[in-house]
Amino acid sequence: MTIKDKILVVEDEKSISGFLRAILTANGFDVIVAHSGSEAFSMISSHCPDLVVLDLGLPDMDGMEIIETVRQWTQIPIVVVSARSYERDKVQALEKGADDYITKPFGAAELLARIRVAIRHTRTGLTNSAIASTGKFTAGDLTIDYDKHQVLIRGENARLTQNEFRIVALLGKCAGKVLTYDFIMKELWGPQSRGNNQILRVNMANIRRKIEKNPAEPQYIFTEVGVGYRMIEGDG
């Protein structure tokens, strides 16, 4: 089973959020919706979306605040879809960390193109040149396919869950480097999750059962006791 890219739509007008959900779902995305800024923060932390489509005019806060806050702990792509057409608003959103800005009304084809470009940039804008050029990380019999959201062992899909894939994908991007427990938790589940490593340990135990010949003697993901995890360096 291929894991779909998950998109969080942050839009308080239900007619528009419904329209966006329909377009994105029809084009192969997994879609969740938040109707306020507070809901958006909660969903970003709990659902780990691959991209956020953000309206700026929300009932409880300005969307600019969401961009600024989210950028303090994650580089998840953010595409603003707003009725604000002034150049200063576009500049402000981009300077705060938005990846793109589309003015309402917009065409479905344009929105889809912008979303795909933003997601692609997060997978190719990496320091790992092998991943940037091929969309894959390979180490021995292990392959992480970033485009298909799959981890393969000896060519067979390891059938990782979404959370398991995200952990392995993050480690693959930083292969050879030790990532602390807190860094991984913050990147994947948000700043409030730091200090509680149980969910990470449970996921890692499941990952090792699926990708390692002997989980007690891992070949691919190593534990730096009391610190974090390290992915073996890739073949490329």
C-alpha positions in Angstrom: 0.0 0.0 0.0 1.4 3.4 -1.0 0.9 6.1 1.6 -0.7 9.2 0.2 0.6 12.7 0.9 -1.5 14.2 3.7 -2.6 17.8 3.3 -4.1 20.0 6.1 -6.5 22.6 4.8 -6.9 25.5 7.2 -10.0 27.4 6.1 -12.9 28.7 8.2 -15.4 29.0 5.3 -16.9 25.6 5.0 -17.9 26.0 1.4 -14.3 26.7 0.4 -12.8 24.0 2.7 -15.3 21.5 1.2 -14.3 22.6 -2.3 -10.6 22.2 -1.5 -11.1 18.8 0.1 -13.0 17.6 -3.0 -10.3 18.8 -5.4 -7.4 17.4 -3.4 -9.0 14.1 -2.6 -9.9 13.5 -6.3 -6.2 14.0 -7.1 -4.9 11.4 -4.7 -4.2 13.4 -1.5 -5.3 12.5 2.0 -7.0 15.6 3.3 -7.8 16.9 6.8 -9.4 20.2 7.6 -9.1 22.8 10.4 -11.5 25.7 10.7 -9.4 27.8 13.1 -5.8 28.5 14.1 -6.0 26.6 17.3 -7.3 23.5 15.4 -4.5 24.0 12.9 -1.8 23.9 15.5 -3.3 20.7 17.1 -3.6 18.9 13.7 -0.1 19.8 12.6 1.3 18.3 15.8 -0.9 15.2 15.9 -1.4 14.4 12.2 2.0 15.4 10.8 0.7 16.6 7.4 3.0 16.8 4.4 1.8 20.3 3.5 -0.5 23.0 4.8 -2.9 25.0 2.7 -3.5 28.1 4.8 -6.1 30.9 4.6 -4.9 34.0 6.5 -8.3 35.3 7.7 -9.2 32.9 10.5 -11.7 33.5 13.3 -9.2 33.2 16.2 -5.9 34.5 14.9 -4.2 35.8 11.8 -2.7 33.2 9.5 0.6 35.1 9.6 0.9 34.1 13.2 0.5 30.4 12.3 3.3 30.7 9.7 5.6 32.3 12.2 4.9 29.9 15.0 5.1 26.7 12.8 8.4 27.9 11.4 9.9 27.8 14.9 9.9 24.0 14.9 9.3 22.5 11.4 9.9 23.2 7.7 6.6 21.6 6.6 5.6 23.4 3.3 2.9 26.0 3.7 0.9 27.3 0.7 -1.1 30.4 1.5 -4.5 30.7 -0.3 -5.9 34.1 0.6 -8.2 36.9 -0.6 -5.6 39.4 0.4 -4.1 40.6 -2.9 -1.8 43.4 -1.7 1.9 42.9 -2.5 2.8 43.7 1.1 0.7 40.7 2.4 2.4 38.3 -0.1 5.8 39.6 0.9 5.1 39.3 4.6 3.8 35.8 4.3 6.8 34.7 2.3 9.3 36.4 4.6 7.7 34.7 7.6 8.3 31.3 5.9 5.4 30.5 3.5 6.5 28.5 0.5 3.9 30.0 -1.9 1.0 32.4 -2.0 -2.1 32.1 -4.2 -4.7 34.8 -4.4 -8.4 33.9 -4.4 -10.1 33.2 -6.7 -7.8 30.6 -8.1 -8.0 27.7 -10.5 -7.8 24.1 -9.4 -5.0 23.3 -11.8 -2.8 26.1 -10.5 -3.4 25.1 -6.9 -2.5 21.5 -7.6 0.6 22.5 -9.5 1.8 24.8 -6.7 1.2 22.1 -4.0 3.1 19.4 -6.0 6.0 21.8 -6.5 6.1 22.7 -2.8 6.1 19.0 -1.7 8.7 18.1 -4.3 11.0 20.9 -3.1 10.9 19.5 0.5 12.2 16.2 -0.9 14.8 17.5 -3.3 16.0 20.5 -1.3 18.3 18.3 0.8 22.0 18.3 1.6 21.9 14.6 0.7 22.8 14.8 -3.0 21.7 11.2 -3.7 18.2 11.8 -2.4 18.0 15.1 -4.2 18.8 13.5 -7.6 16.9 10.2 -7.3 14.3 10.7 -4.6 15.7 7.6 -2.9 18.2 6.7 -0.1 19.9 3.3 -0.4 22.0 1.5 2.1 22.7 -2.2 1.4 19.3 -3.9 1.1 17.4 -0.9 2.5 15.8 1.7 0.2 13.8 4.7 1.2 11.6 5.9 -1.7 10.6 9.4 -0.7 8.3 9.9 -3.7 6.3 6.7 -3.0 6.5 6.9 0.8 7.8 3.4 1.0 10.7 1.6 2.6 11.9 -1.4 0.7 13.9 -4.3 2.1 15.5 -6.5 -0.6 13.0 -4.9 -3.0 10.0 -5.8 -0.9 7.7 -3.2 0.7 8.4 -3.2 4.5 4.8 -1.9 5.0 5.7 0.8 7.5 2.9 2.8 9.0 2.8 6.5 8.3 4.6 7.4 11.6 7.2 4.7 11.1 7.9 5.9 7.6 8.3 9.5 8.8 10.9 8.4 11.4 12.9 6.4 8.9 12.6 9.1 6.2 14.0 11.8 8.6 16.9 9.6 9.7 17.6 8.8 6.0 17.9 12.5 5.2 20.4 12.9 7.9 22.2 9.6 7.4 25.4 9.2 9.4 24.3 11.9 11.9 23.0 11.2 15.4 19.5 12.8 15.8 18.5 13.3 19.4 15.2 11.9 20.7 14.0 15.5 21.3 14.9 16.6 17.8 13.0 13.7 16.2 10.0 14.2 18.5 9.9 18.0 17.8 10.3 17.5 14.0 7.5 14.9 13.7 5.1 15.6 16.6 5.7 19.3 17.5 7.3 21.1 20.4 4.9 20.0 23.1 6.0 16.3 22.5 9.6 16.9 23.6 10.7 14.9 26.7 8.2 12.1 26.1 10.0 9.5 24.1 7.7 6.5 24.6 5.9 6.9 21.3 9.2 7.1 19.5 10.6 4.0 21.2 7.5 2.0 20.4 7.6 3.0 16.7 11.3 2.2 16.6 10.8 -1.2 18.0 8.2 -1.9 15.3 10.4 -0.4 12.5 13.3 -2.7 13.5 11.0 -5.8 13.4 10.2 -4.9 9.8 13.5 -3.8 8.4 16.2 -5.6 10.4 17.2 -9.3 10.1 17.9 -9.3 13.8 16.3 -6.3 15.7 18.6 -6.9 18.6 21.7 -6.3 16.4 20.5 -3.6 13.9 22.3 -3.1 10.6 20.6 0.1 9.5 19.3 2.2 12.5 21.6 2.4 15.5 20.7 3.6 19.0 23.1 6.0 20.7 22.2 5.2 24.2 20.6 8.1 26.1 21.0 10.4 23.1 19.0 9.3 20.0 19.2 7.3 16.7 21.6 7.2 13.7 20.9 5.9 10.3 23.8 4.1 8.6 25.5 6.1 5.8 24.1 5.5 2.4 25.7 3.7 -0.5 25.9 6.9 -2.6 
